[in-house]
Amino acid sequence: MINAHYFYLAALSAVFMSGCATPPTIPDATSIEKAATRVLSETVYFSTLFSSCAALGGDTELDAIDIQQNWINTNANLVAAADSYYSQQQANNTFTYDGKTLAPVTIRLVMDARNRATNELALAQRSPVNKQKTCQFRLAQINGNKLPLANDPLIAPYQAELLTHVPLDLNIADAPQLAGGLSGASQGATYFTIAKAHESSCTAAYTLSIANQWPKEAYANFCGEKAVDIITCEWGKCETKKL
């Protein structure tokens, strides 16, 4: 009788607890896209660190190449998946230029990530010896649990969902694809006219120079973090595409 009563209470408790259990949280598209953006930003950042240090030659170059390969082996699937997901989400914010499909926010992402790495190393301000020491110190930090991007707290909760978007082609050399290998350009002849006009339409105006190969130029106007239009020019005559 005691055992039957015990099992009855245990069963009742289990039913009660299962009814009160919190269902697993399903990440929303915005959170997943932010994680994908973080993956791509870190990819460009690390790639810039490796290439900058490899350019110094000698043992530093060998170390940079070796650690970069370890980094790629560890993160290739996640980077490819993040780029695939990110590209899908940005599909409506793209334009075609010079035969490439580009997204202004992606080019800005690349520019910012490269600047972050370049400013951190500050190699241009250092003596040859200090350049080597700076790179050796930074490269030595990229090991163990510092290699996987999945250990980043801004990425970790969304890793599993991102990995469901791994494409068949795992080539990550061009990531992020929507940057088309661009990372901003010098300001062309029409830049100041475009930027000045944009300032009157937005309190957080920013004009990104995308390409400057006179007589052709390309710019993107941003309001805060959002790209609002694309301006392409030839011989100073410009056309605008709203995003």
Secondary structure, 3 states (H helix, E strand, C coil): CHHHHHHHHHHHHHHHHHHHCCCCCCCCHHHHHHHHHHHHHHHHHHHHHHHHHHCCCHHHHHHHHHHHHHHHHHHHHHHHHHHHHHHHHCHHHCEEECCEEECHHHHHHHHHHHHHHHHHHCHHHCCHHHHHHHHHHHHHCCCHHHCCHHHCCCCHHHHHHHHHHCCCCCCCCCCCHHHCCCCCCCCCCCHHHHHHHHHCCCCCEEEEEEEEECCEEEEEEEECCEEEEEEEEECCEEEEEEC
